[in-house]
Amino acid sequence: MTYHGTAFCGTCKSADNVVGTHKLVRMNIGNQCCLFWGIFLHISVCLGEDYDLDDKTGLGRSFDGIGGLSGGGATSRLLVNYAEPYRSQILDYLFRVCFLIKILKVEIGGDAQTTDGTEPSHMHYEDDENYFRGYEWWLMREAKKRNPNITLIGLPWAFPGWVGNGENWPYSFPEITASYVVSWILGAKQYHDLDIDYVGSQIVIFYTFNNLFLTGLPWAFPGWVGNGENWPYSFPEITASYTVGHFTHGGSYVALTDERGNLTIITETMQASISELQVWHSKFDFKTNKTVLFQNLRPVKVIEGSFSIELDVDEVYTFTTVRNGHRGNYPDPPTSAPFPKSYKDDFDVSGNPYFSEAPNFADQTGVFEYFTNLTDPGPHNSTLRQVVTQRPVTWVADADQTISVIGDYKWHDLMVSCDIYMEAVHTGGVFIAVRVDKGGGVIRSTRGIFFWVYADGTYKVTNDLRGMTVLAEGLSGTRARVWYTLTLTVKGNYASADLNGYPLWKNAVLWEPRHGWVAIGTSSFELAQFDNFAIEALA
């Protein structure tokens, strides 16, 4: 079977079909189909191009489908907390058989920063196993529910500290590392009925499938779907790239088969002997934002195995014999809303939630999980607890302190309060912070206004997470295993704080940063609890 196409561009004076910056492409469809055609290109000096595809040299590899990645610490962090029916609609667009993703790779959480955040391990410690932490189990179940044949891949970026056995390297003791990864595979089957097809060694060669994580993190660029407001009431427009082969001047095509004589161009199968093709068209307008996505056009006639199409710039076409195709037909979601200026969370959860992290928090070092405090039957029975007590085998340079961020990166004047509980006697330390300006792989160098209290009875106000720039310090009378309420207020260039409702310090002068997230955390890898968290943005 041979395929021949000719494309002409407006800069070629000798071409017969010159249409400005358009391309006129002629496609010839032979009588056989192949798996992937060999591609032979002859490019003339005048930019008229011949595209010849021939199966004489044999068939190529099977096309397994377009895949997506949920990993790197936080790329799917917000999706699990979307309200219904919108969460299910997004999942349908991603994973329904007739839509997009056929391969899903997820991170095997390792309690460490892996580009944009940390994901919890199923084994924080060697004698600890929990196969319900994080959101990747939930995501794989939802994907499998919509497409039972989806390929599932797991991959560890980082590892809990015990896997390294004292080293920041997971392969010095391969039997420990192998056992750890195998336990994740077995747990996926035992607790979630998920069969993991592959455990990969390569991290990623392209984009994540979504961008449902906090704007402002180092790699917050669009994936398959995106969220720009840092909380699950920002509703993305679902877009995707349907073309993976490329013309040398910007055009695209995909051609494949099911090995039974059917041919597919872009996404759908077609027979070789056809007289008409259905046409779907997308036009990307990057100046006026009047993009048209997957619009059904009039069918194109196929005459003696050939048809021609005029291509403008920034366009994608699909040609198919399938007549009942349609684009997603869910109603438009609500208008996106920014993170609320008034926000509270008491961390009280009922039943068994299918996620272990509090909504909208994004851990950047350490792991903050829902916790049932059996020693406190009173108001602090359900809390958020930092649980990593040993520095992990890291992927990037994690901070020496633990930290989880939340909110709107543009916030500047606000008041934050939180009940805190230090568990480490003498060495314990906890903070709340505002205007936190960095996250991800550069979390060690983040700045902001950090209000610390320590189990040795002191407090400190610093301009950075490392605690090198001290704005104020003194005695607080705080100790471990007692609940305290911290309140931090920042207006303009001044910051003040209360301890249990009483002023501890006032009007510390600060100049940078001017805006950023809110955060909670600890002074080291230690156990500590948080409760009754509240934010009031003042401007």
C-alpha positions in Angstrom: 0.0 0.0 0.0 1.3 3.4 -0.8 0.3 6.8 0.3 1.2 10.0 -1.5 0.6 13.6 -0.4 1.8 16.9 -1.7 1.8 20.1 0.3 2.5 23.6 -1.0 3.2 26.7 1.0 3.0 30.4 0.0 6.7 30.9 -0.1 7.1 28.4 -3.0 6.9 30.3 -6.3 7.0 27.2 -8.5 4.1 25.4 -6.7 0.9 25.2 -8.6 -1.4 25.6 -5.6 -0.3 28.6 -3.6 -2.8 29.7 -1.0 -1.1 32.3 1.2 0.4 30.5 4.2 -2.1 27.7 3.7 -1.2 24.1 2.7 -3.0 22.1 0.1 -2.6 18.5 0.9 -3.6 15.6 -1.4 -4.1 12.2 0.2 -4.1 9.0 -1.8 -5.5 5.9 -0.1 -4.4 2.5 -1.4 -6.0 -0.9 -1.2 -4.2 -2.3 1.8 -3.4 -1.1 5.3 -0.3 -1.4 7.4 0.5 -0.9 11.1 2.7 2.1 10.7 3.9 3.1 7.3 7.5 3.8 6.5 7.9 7.5 5.7 10.0 8.7 2.8 10.2 12.4 2.4 11.4 14.3 -0.7 11.7 18.0 0.0 12.4 20.2 -3.0 14.2 23.5 -2.8 11.0 25.4 -3.4 9.3 23.9 -0.3 6.8 21.9 -2.3 6.8 18.6 -0.3 6.0 15.0 -1.2 5.0 12.6 1.5 5.3 9.0 0.5 4.4 6.2 2.9 5.0 2.6 1.9 4.6 -0.7 3.6 7.1 -2.6 1.4 9.7 -2.5 4.2 7.3 -4.2 6.6 5.1 -3.1 9.5 6.1 -1.0 12.5 5.3 -1.1 16.2 1.7 -1.1 17.5 0.4 2.2 18.7 -0.6 1.6 22.3 -2.4 4.9 22.7 -1.9 8.3 24.2 -0.9 8.3 27.8 -0.8 10.6 30.8 1.2 11.0 33.9 0.0 11.7 37.5 3.2 12.3 39.4 6.0 14.7 40.1 4.4 15.3 43.5 1.3 17.3 42.9 0.0 17.3 39.3 -3.3 15.7 40.2 -3.5 17.2 43.7 -6.8 19.2 43.3 -8.8 16.7 41.1 -9.9 14.4 44.0 -11.5 17.3 45.8 -13.7 18.6 43.0 -17.4 18.6 43.7 -19.7 16.3 41.8 -20.8 16.1 39.0 -17.8 18.0 37.8 -15.2 15.6 39.1 -16.8 12.7 37.3 -17.2 14.8 34.1 -13.5 15.6 34.1 -12.7 11.9 34.7 -15.0 10.9 31.8 -13.2 13.3 29.5 -9.9 11.8 30.4 -10.6 8.1 30.7 -13.8 7.0 28.9 -12.9 4.6 26.2 -14.1 6.9 23.4 -12.0 9.9 24.7 -8.4 10.4 25.5 -6.0 8.6 27.8 -5.3 4.9 27.2 -2.2 4.7 29.4 -1.9 6.0 32.9 1.4 6.3 34.8 1.2 7.2 38.5 3.9 8.1 41.0 4.6 5.5 43.8 4.7 8.1 46.6 8.0 8.3 48.5 7.3 11.0 51.2 9.7 13.4 49.3 9.6 16.4 47.0 9.4 15.2 43.4 9.2 18.5 41.5 5.9 20.1 42.6 5.2 18.5 45.9 5.3 15.3 48.0 3.2 12.2 47.7 2.7 9.9 50.7 4.3 6.5 50.7 2.4 3.3 51.4 5.2 2.5 53.9 6.4 5.6 55.9 8.4 3.1 58.0 9.5 -0.5 57.5 6.8 -1.9 59.7 4.1 0.4 58.4 1.8 -0.5 55.5 -1.2 1.5 54.3 -2.6 1.2 50.8 -5.1 4.0 51.0 -2.8 7.0 51.4 -2.8 9.7 48.8 -5.0 10.0 45.7 -3.3 7.8 43.1 -5.2 4.6 44.2 -8.5 6.5 43.7 -7.4 7.9 40.4 -6.4 4.4 39.1 -9.7 3.0 40.2 -11.6 5.7 38.5 -9.6 5.3 35.3 -10.1 1.5 35.3 -13.9 2.0 36.0 -14.2 4.0 32.8 -11.8 1.9 30.7 -11.2 -1.6 32.0 -8.4 -2.1 29.4 -6.4 1.0 30.4 -2.6 0.3 30.9 -1.4 1.1 34.4 2.2 2.0 35.2 3.8 2.8 38.5 7.1 4.6 39.1 8.9 5.8 42.2 10.6 9.2 42.1 11.8 9.1 45.7 11.7 6.7 48.7 11.1 6.8 52.4 14.3 7.2 54.4 14.3 3.6 55.7 14.7 2.2 52.1 18.1 3.9 51.8 19.2 2.4 55.1 21.1 5.5 56.1 22.0 6.6 52.5 20.4 9.1 50.2 20.4 6.5 47.4 17.8 3.7 47.0 20.0 1.2 45.1 22.7 0.4 47.6 20.4 -2.2 49.1 18.5 -3.5 46.0 16.6 -6.2 47.9 15.0 -3.6 50.2 14.1 -1.4 47.3 12.7 -4.2 45.2 10.6 -5.5 48.2 9.3 -2.0 48.7 8.1 -1.6 45.1 6.7 -5.1 44.9 4.7 -4.5 48.1 3.0 -1.5 46.2 2.2 -3.7 43.3 0.7 -6.4 45.5 -1.2 -3.8 47.5 -2.8 -2.4 44.4 -4.2 -5.8 43.6 -5.2 -6.9 47.1 -6.9 -3.7 48.2 -8.0 -2.1 45.0 -8.2 -5.0 42.5 -5.8 -3.1 40.2 -3.3 -5.0 38.0 -0.2 -2.9 37.4 1.0 -3.6 33.9 4.5 -2.0 34.2 6.9 -0.5 36.7 8.9 2.0 34.7 12.4 3.3 35.0 12.1 6.5 33.0 10.4 9.4 34.8 8.8 11.3 31.9 9.5 12.6 28.4 6.6 14.9 27.9 3.8 16.7 29.8 1.6 15.4 32.6 -2.0 14.7 31.7 -3.3 17.5 33.8 -2.3 20.7 35.5 -4.5 20.3 38.6 -2.0 21.7 41.1 -1.1 25.0 42.5 -0.3 27.9 40.2 3.1 29.3 41.1 4.9 26.0 41.4 7.9 25.6 39.2 6.3 23.4 36.5 2.7 24.7 36.5 2.3 24.6 32.8 -0.7 23.2 30.9 -1.1 19.4 30.6 -4.2 17.7 29.3 -6.4 19.7 31.6 -5.5 22.7 33.8 -6.6 24.7 36.8 -5.4 28.2 37.3 -7.0 29.1 40.7 -5.4 26.7 43.2 -8.6 25.1 44.4 -11.3 22.8 42.9 -13.7 25.5 41.9 -11.7 26.6 39.0 -13.0 24.7 36.0 -10.7 24.0 33.1 -11.5 23.8 29.4 -10.6 20.3 28.3 -8.2 20.4 25.4 -5.9 17.8 24.0 -3.4 17.2 21.2 -4.7 14.6 18.8 -1.7 14.6 16.4 1.7 13.1 16.9 3.2 13.0 13.4 4.5 16.2 12.0 4.9 17.9 8.6 8.1 19.9 8.4 6.2 23.2 8.2 3.6 22.7 10.9 1.0 20.4 9.5 0.2 17.1 11.3 -1.1 13.7 10.6 -1.6 10.3 12.3 -2.1 7.1 10.4 -2.5 3.6 12.0 -4.5 0.4 11.8 -6.1 -2.4 13.9 -4.1 -5.1 11.9 -7.4 -6.3 10.3 -7.4 -4.1 7.2 -8.8 -1.0 8.7 -7.1 2.4 8.4 -7.2 5.2 10.9 -6.3 8.8 10.3 -5.8 10.8 13.5 -8.3 8.9 15.7 -10.8 6.8 13.9 -10.8 3.7 11.8 -11.7 3.7 8.1 -11.8 1.2 5.2 -9.7 1.6 2.1 -12.6 1.5 -0.3 -14.7 4.5 0.8 -16.4 7.3 -1.0 -16.9 9.8 1.8 -15.2 10.8 5.1 -16.6 12.6 8.1 -14.6 15.7 9.0 -13.8 17.1 12.4 -12.0 20.4 12.7 -10.2 22.4 15.4 -8.9 25.9 14.9 -6.6 27.5 17.5 -6.8 31.3 17.7 -4.0 32.4 20.1 -4.7 36.2 19.6 -8.4 36.6 20.2 -8.9 33.3 22.1 -11.8 32.4 19.8 -10.6 28.8 19.5 -12.9 26.3 17.8 -12.5 22.7 19.2 -13.6 19.5 17.4 -16.3 21.0 15.2 -18.1 18.7 12.8 -17.8 19.9 9.2 -19.4 18.8 5.9 -18.1 15.4 4.7 -15.4 15.3 2.2 -15.7 13.2 -1.0 -13.1 10.5 -1.8 -12.7 10.1 -5.5 -10.6 7.2 -6.8 -8.9 6.8 -3.4 -7.9 10.5 -3.1 -9.2 13.7 -1.5 -7.7 17.1 -1.0 -7.9 19.5 1.9 -6.8 23.0 2.4 -5.0 23.6 5.7 -4.6 26.9 7.4 -2.1 27.5 10.2 -2.9 26.3 13.8 -5.5 23.7 12.7 -6.1 20.0 13.4 -8.4 17.8 11.2 -9.7 14.3 11.8 -11.1 12.3 8.9 -13.1 9.2 9.7 -15.8 6.8 8.4 -17.4 6.7 11.8 -20.7 8.6 11.5 -21.9 8.7 15.1 -18.9 10.5 16.5 -19.6 13.5 18.8 -17.6 15.7 21.1 -18.2 15.7 24.9 -21.7 16.9 25.6 -21.6 17.8 29.3 -23.1 21.2 30.1 -20.8 24.1 30.7 -19.3 24.1 34.2 -19.8 27.0 36.6 -17.7 30.1 36.1 -14.3 29.7 37.6 -13.9 31.3 41.0 -10.7 32.3 42.8 -9.6 30.7 46.1 -12.0 32.2 48.8 -10.8 35.0 50.9 -12.4 33.4 53.9 -11.5 29.8 54.4 -11.7 27.3 57.3 -10.9 23.6 57.9 -11.4 21.8 61.2 -10.0 18.5 59.6 -13.0 16.6 60.9 -13.8 13.7 58.5 -16.5 11.0 58.8 -16.3 7.5 57.6 -13.3 6.4 55.5 -12.5 9.1 52.9 -10.8 7.9 49.7 -8.0 10.4 50.2 -5.7 11.0 53.2 -4.8 14.6 52.8 -6.8 17.7 53.6 -8.4 19.4 50.6 -6.4 22.2 48.9 -3.2 21.7 50.9 -0.1 20.9 48.8 2.7 19.2 50.8 6.1 20.5 49.7 8.3 18.7 52.3 6.9 16.0 54.6 3.5 14.5 54.6 0.4 15.9 56.3 -2.4 13.4 56.8 -5.8 13.2 58.5 -5.3 11.7 62.0 -7.6 10.4 64.7 -6.2 11.6 68.0 -7.3 8.8 70.4 -5.6 10.6 73.4 -7.8 13.6 73.0 -11.6 12.8 73.1 -12.3 16.5 73.2 -12.3 19.2 70.5 -9.0 17.9 68.9 -10.1 14.4 68.1 -9.7 14.8 64.4 -6.6 16.7 63.3 -4.0 17.1 60.5 -0.7 15.5 61.4 2.8 15.7 60.0 4.0 12.1 60.0 7.4 11.8 58.3 10.1 11.5 61.0 13.1 10.6 58.9 14.5 12.5 56.0 13.5 10.6 52.8 15.7 9.3 50.0 15.2 12.5 48.0 14.7 13.3 44.4 15.5 17.0 44.7 16.9 19.1 47.6 14.0 18.8 50.1 13.9 21.3 52.9 15.1 20.4 56.4 11.8 21.6 57.7 8.4 20.2 56.7 5.9 22.5 54.9 2.5 22.4 53.3 1.1 25.3 51.3 -2.4 26.5 50.5 -4.3 29.4 49.0 -3.8 32.1 46.4 -0.3 33.0 45.4 -1.4 36.6 44.9 -2.4 37.1 48.5 -0.5 39.8 50.4 -2.5 41.2 53.4 -4.2 38.5 55.5 -4.7 36.9 58.9 -4.1 33.2 59.5 -4.8 31.2 62.7 -4.3 27.6 63.6 -4.3 25.3 66.7 -1.0 23.5 66.9 0.3 20.6 69.0 4.0 19.7 69.2 4.7 16.0 70.0 8.5 16.1 70.2 9.6 17.0 73.7 12.3 19.7 74.0 13.1 19.6 70.3 9.7 20.2 68.8 8.9 23.3 66.7 5.9 24.3 64.6 5.1 27.3 62.4 2.4 29.1 60.5 3.4 31.4 57.6 2.1 33.8 55.0 3.5 35.2 51.7 5.4 32.0 51.0 6.9 32.6 47.7 8.4 29.3 46.5 7.6 25.7 46.3 8.6 22.5 44.4 12.3 21.7 43.9 13.4 25.1 45.2 11.5 24.8 48.5 14.7 25.1 50.5 15.1 28.7 49.4 11.5 29.8 50.0 10.9 33.1 51.8 7.8 34.5 53.6 6.8 35.5 57.1 7.2 32.5 59.4 5.9 32.5 63.0 7.5 29.7 64.9 6.9 28.4 68.5 9.2 25.8 70.1 8.8 23.2 72.8 11.7 24.8 74.7 9.5 27.9 75.5 10.7 30.3 72.8 9.3 31.8 69.7 10.9 33.3 66.5 9.7 35.3 63.5 11.8 34.7 60.3 11.8 35.9 56.8 12.7 32.5 55.4 12.0 28.8 55.9 15.6 28.1 56.9 15.3 30.6 59.7 18.4 32.5 58.8 16.8 36.0 58.7 15.2 36.7 62.1 12.7 39.5 62.4 11.8 39.0 66.1 12.4 36.4 68.8 11.7 35.9 72.5 10.1 33.8 75.2 6.7 32.2 74.6 6.2 29.7 77.4 5.2 27.0 74.9 6.0 23.3 75.5 5.2 19.9 73.9 1.9 18.0 74.2 -0.2 21.1 74.8 -2.5 22.7 72.4 -1.9 26.4 71.4 -3.6 28.8 69.0 -1.3 30.8 66.8 -2.5 33.9 64.9 -0.4 35.7 62.3 -1.5 39.0 60.8 0.3 40.8 57.9 -0.7 44.3 56.6 1.6 46.1 54.2 5.2 46.1 55.7 4.2 45.0 59.2 3.5 41.7 60.8 2.0 40.9 64.3 1.1 37.7 66.1 -1.0 36.4 69.0 -0.5 33.3 71.1 -3.8 32.0 72.6 -5.4 35.4 71.9 -2.7 37.5 73.6 -0.2 39.6 71.6 3.2 38.0 71.5 4.9 40.5 69.2 3.8 43.5 67.1 4.8 45.3 63.9 7.8 43.4 62.8 9.0 45.2 59.7 9.3 43.3 56.5 9.9 44.2 52.8 9.9 41.0 50.8 8.2 39.0 49.6 5.1 41.0 48.7 2.7 38.1 48.2 2.5 34.3 48.3 0.8 31.3 49.8 -0.2 30.5 53.4 1.7 27.5 55.0 2.0 25.3 58.0 4.9 23.1 59.0 7.4 21.9 61.5 11.0 22.8 62.3 12.3 19.3 61.5 11.0 15.8 60.4 8.9 15.3 63.5 5.4 14.5 64.6 3.1 17.5 65.1 -0.7 18.2 64.8 -2.8 21.0 63.4 -6.5 21.8 63.9 -9.0 24.6 63.3 -7.1 26.2 60.5 -8.5 29.6 59.2 -7.6 32.3 56.7 -9.0 35.8 56.3 -7.6 37.7 53.3 -7.7 41.4 54.2 -6.8 42.7 50.7 
